[in-house]
């Protein structure tokens, strides 16, 4: 049974998207010659839904089949999209779980096809701009009432992605926050400690009144991706140089220690993380000297993208270029012109 496409529904839909926020730029479909595909094009699973991109219709159809809608924003040439398709969806358990719980609709970040949302119509790329998609893949999960209930901004490794499918697919969001749900799961093998040796803040208990931009890293003790960040990515010369421009603090996202936030609020760290909607470890949150968050990364990223995020904030580029995807493409081009080889997955 179809649901009413009301302006009120759309307003709630768009408002939810904007509040849940927190690559290689390929050409749009319209810029390609007939019969060609973008460099780096990856075939999607045959079980993805063939959609007319009327999102409220897709939500209703999924609901009629006791499923939910998953919207997958991608771009050709995106190595993290390739990992999602090859490392995640290629696994039988994840593929089966996804098909059981969801209808999956793919939308091209730079595409020109029409996307209908209630009474409004966009191109794929215009809609991405409207809802501030900054990373690919970005995955949006909808409930039965045209509302976003989870937004994954970037690539989640298989074990975390599988847990996310269970969380949304079994409607656990009605009884538990994602943070609490993940805390109950068995941790992955890791070094088992917080990598706070890189802290440079004057006080880890008071993050207000900083003399530099502030980088807060929310992590957890059992976290292989945190280990990779600190034992590899942040030890590279370019990372060390960029880090020196920030005041840095690494926090245990589950800690009950009381902290003064950049805006001057006194709160327990785990409550602050929940208030900020930190879902992924490690999440890197960047604050200006007035205590306002200006950018974040909250998914699995390799060195070039971590360094680009730091440079994006440190240089102040975020003030002029709101689209991180466009910024990162220009940065890669500039580095290549200097003869610097760019490997996005090292």
C-alpha positions in Angstrom: 0.0 0.0 0.0 1.4 3.4 -1.0 2.1 6.1 1.6 1.1 9.7 1.1 3.8 11.9 -0.2 3.2 15.0 1.8 5.3 18.2 2.0 5.4 17.6 5.8 6.9 14.1 5.2 9.5 15.7 2.9 10.4 18.4 5.4 11.0 15.8 8.1 13.0 13.7 5.7 15.3 16.5 4.7 15.7 17.8 8.2 16.7 14.4 9.4 19.3 14.1 6.7 20.9 17.4 7.5 21.1 16.7 11.2 22.6 13.2 10.9 25.5 14.6 8.9 28.5 14.8 9.7 37.8 10.0 -3.5 38.2 10.6 -6.9 35.7 12.8 -8.6 34.3 11.0 -11.7 32.5 12.6 -14.5 28.7 12.8 -14.5 26.8 10.4 -16.6 25.9 13.2 -18.9 29.6 14.0 -19.6 30.3 10.4 -20.8 30.3 9.5 -24.5 27.5 7.0 -25.5 28.4 3.4 -24.7 31.2 4.3 -22.3 31.4 4.1 -18.5 33.5 6.1 -16.0 37.0 4.9 -15.3 36.9 2.7 -12.2 33.3 1.6 -12.8 32.3 -1.3 -10.6 29.4 -3.6 -11.4 26.9 -3.7 -8.6 25.3 -6.9 -7.3 22.4 -8.1 -9.5 20.1 -8.1 -6.5 20.3 -4.4 -6.1 16.8 -2.9 -6.8 16.1 -1.4 -10.3 14.5 1.8 -9.2 12.9 4.9 -10.8 14.5 6.8 -7.8 11.2 7.8 -6.3 12.4 7.4 -2.8 9.1 7.5 -1.0 7.8 4.9 -3.4 10.8 2.7 -2.7 10.3 3.0 1.0 6.6 2.0 0.7 7.5 -1.0 -1.5 10.2 -2.2 0.8 7.8 -1.8 3.8 5.1 -3.9 1.9 7.7 -6.7 1.7 8.6 -6.4 5.4 12.0 -4.7 4.5 13.6 -1.3 4.8 15.2 0.9 2.2 19.0 1.3 2.0 20.3 4.0 -0.3 23.9 3.6 -1.5 25.6 6.8 -2.7 28.6 5.9 -4.9 31.0 7.3 -7.5 33.0 5.5 -10.1 36.7 5.4 -9.3 36.0 5.4 -5.5 38.3 2.8 -3.9 36.1 2.5 -0.8 33.0 1.8 -2.9 35.0 -1.0 -4.5 35.9 -2.3 -1.1 32.2 -2.2 -0.1 31.2 -4.2 -3.2 34.1 -6.7 -3.2 34.9 -7.1 0.6 31.4 -6.7 2.0 28.7 -7.5 -0.4 30.7 -10.3 -1.9 30.5 -12.2 1.4 27.7 -14.7 1.4 26.5 -13.9 4.9 26.5 -10.1 4.3 24.8 -10.4 0.9 22.1 -12.7 2.4 21.5 -10.5 5.4 21.3 -7.4 3.2 18.7 -9.0 0.8 16.7 -10.3 3.8 16.4 -7.0 5.5 16.7 -4.4 2.8 15.9 -3.2 -0.7 19.1 -1.5 -1.9 19.0 1.5 -4.3 22.2 2.9 -5.8 22.5 6.7 -6.5 25.5 8.2 -8.4 27.1 11.1 -6.6 27.7 12.9 -9.9 24.8 11.5 -11.8 22.1 13.3 -13.8 19.1 11.0 -13.3 16.1 12.4 -11.6 15.6 11.6 -7.9 12.0 12.2 -6.6 11.5 12.9 -2.9 7.9 13.6 -2.1 6.8 16.6 -4.3 10.3 17.6 -5.2 12.7 16.4 -7.9 16.5 16.7 -8.1 19.3 15.3 -10.2 21.3 12.7 -8.4 24.2 15.2 -7.9 21.9 18.1 -6.9 20.3 15.9 -4.2 23.7 14.8 -2.9 24.6 18.5 -2.6 21.3 19.2 -0.8 21.8 16.6 1.8 25.5 17.3 2.1 27.0 13.9 1.0 30.7 14.4 1.7 32.0 10.8 1.3 31.5 7.8 -0.9 30.2 5.4 0.0 27.5 7.1 2.0 24.7 4.8 3.0 21.3 6.0 4.2 18.9 3.7 6.1 15.1 4.6 6.2 12.3 3.4 8.4 8.8 2.9 7.3 7.8 6.6 7.8 10.2 8.2 5.3 12.7 9.0 8.0 16.5 8.5 8.0 17.3 6.4 11.1 21.0 5.9 10.3 23.6 7.5 8.0 26.9 5.8 7.4 29.3 8.4 6.1 32.0 6.3 4.5 33.2 2.7 4.4 32.5 0.3 7.3 34.7 -2.8 7.4 32.8 -6.1 7.1 32.4 -6.9 10.8 31.1 -3.4 11.6 28.9 -3.3 8.5 27.4 -6.7 9.3 26.6 -5.5 12.8 25.0 -2.4 11.4 22.8 -4.5 9.1 21.6 -6.5 12.2 21.0 -3.3 14.1 18.8 -1.6 11.5 17.3 -4.8 10.0 16.0 -6.1 13.3 14.8 -2.6 14.3 17.0 -2.4 17.3 17.0 1.4 17.1 13.6 1.3 18.8 15.1 -0.2 22.0 18.8 0.8 22.0 21.2 3.4 20.7 23.7 2.2 18.1 26.5 3.1 20.5 25.0 0.9 23.3 24.2 -1.9 20.8 27.8 -2.0 19.6 29.2 -1.9 23.1 27.5 -5.2 23.8 29.1 -7.0 20.9 32.2 -9.1 21.2 35.3 -6.8 20.5 37.7 -7.5 17.7 41.3 -8.4 18.5 43.5 -5.4 19.0 46.3 -4.0 21.1 43.7 -3.2 23.7 44.6 0.4 24.7 43.9 4.0 23.9 46.6 5.6 21.8 46.8 8.8 23.7 50.6 9.3 23.4 50.0 11.9 20.7 48.0 14.2 22.9 49.2 17.8 22.7 46.4 19.7 24.5 47.3 21.6 27.6 44.6 19.6 29.6 42.8 16.5 28.6 40.1 17.4 31.1 39.4 20.9 29.7 39.1 21.4 25.9 37.9 24.9 26.0 39.9 28.0 25.1 42.3 26.4 22.6 45.1 28.5 21.0 44.9 26.3 17.8 42.2 24.3 16.0 41.4 21.2 18.0 41.4 17.6 16.7 39.4 15.2 19.0 39.8 11.5 18.2 37.1 9.3 19.7 38.4 5.8 20.0 37.9 2.6 22.0 40.3 0.1 23.5 39.3 -2.9 21.3 39.7 -1.3 17.9 41.8 -2.6 15.0 41.1 0.4 12.9 42.3 2.7 15.7 45.5 0.6 15.8 46.0 1.1 12.1 45.4 4.8 12.4 48.1 5.3 15.1 50.6 2.6 14.2 50.7 3.4 10.5 48.9 6.4 9.2 49.7 9.0 11.8 53.4 7.9 11.9 53.9 9.0 8.3 55.9 12.2 7.8 53.0 14.1 6.1 50.6 13.2 8.9 53.1 14.3 11.6 53.5 17.6 9.8 49.8 18.2 9.6 49.1 17.1 13.2 51.5 19.7 14.4 49.1 22.4 13.4 46.4 21.1 15.8 45.9 20.7 19.5 45.2 16.9 19.6 43.4 14.8 22.2 42.5 11.1 22.0 39.5 10.1 24.1 38.0 6.7 25.0 34.4 7.1 23.6 33.1 4.9 26.4 34.8 6.7 29.3 32.9 8.1 32.3 35.5 10.7 33.0 34.1 14.2 33.1 35.4 16.7 30.6 34.9 20.3 29.6 34.0 20.4 25.9 35.3 23.0 23.4 32.1 25.0 23.9 32.6 25.0 27.7 30.1 22.3 28.7 31.0 19.9 31.5 29.9 16.3 30.6 31.0 12.7 30.8 33.0 11.7 27.7 30.6 8.8 26.7 27.7 11.2 27.0 29.4 13.8 24.9 30.2 11.2 22.3 26.5 10.1 22.2 25.4 13.8 22.1 27.7 14.3 19.1 26.3 11.1 17.5 29.7 9.5 17.3 29.1 6.0 15.9 32.4 4.8 14.6 35.8 4.3 16.1 38.0 6.1 15.3 36.0 9.3 14.6 38.1 12.4 14.0 36.2 15.6 15.0 37.7 19.0 14.1 36.8 22.1 16.1 37.6 25.8 15.5 39.0 28.1 18.2 35.5 29.2 19.1 34.6 25.6 20.1 32.4 24.8 17.0 32.7 21.6 15.1 33.7 22.3 11.5 34.3 18.8 10.1 34.6 15.2 10.9 35.6 11.8 9.5 33.7 8.8 10.9 34.5 5.8 8.7 37.4 3.7 7.6 39.9 5.9 5.7 43.5 5.3 4.5 46.3 7.8 4.8 45.6 10.1 1.8 42.0 10.8 3.0 43.0 11.3 6.6 45.7 13.7 5.6 43.3 15.5 3.2 40.8 15.9 6.0 43.5 17.5 8.3 44.6 19.7 5.5 41.0 20.7 4.6 40.5 22.0 8.1 44.0 23.3 8.9 44.2 25.4 5.7 40.7 26.8 6.2 39.6 25.4 2.9 36.3 24.2 4.5 35.3 27.9 4.7 35.4 28.4 0.9 34.7 24.9 -0.4 31.9 23.1 1.4 32.2 20.0 -0.8 35.0 17.8 0.5 34.8 15.6 -2.5 35.7 18.5 -4.8 38.4 19.7 -2.5 40.1 16.3 -2.3 40.1 15.9 -6.1 41.8 19.3 -6.5 44.3 18.4 -3.8 45.2 15.1 -5.5 45.6 16.9 -8.8 47.9 19.5 -7.2 50.1 16.8 -5.7 50.3 14.9 -8.9 51.4 18.1 -10.7 54.3 18.2 -8.2 55.3 14.7 -9.2 53.9 13.2 -6.0 52.4 9.8 -6.6 48.9 9.3 -5.0 47.8 5.9 -3.9 44.4 6.2 -2.3 44.6 2.8 -0.5 48.0 2.9 1.1 
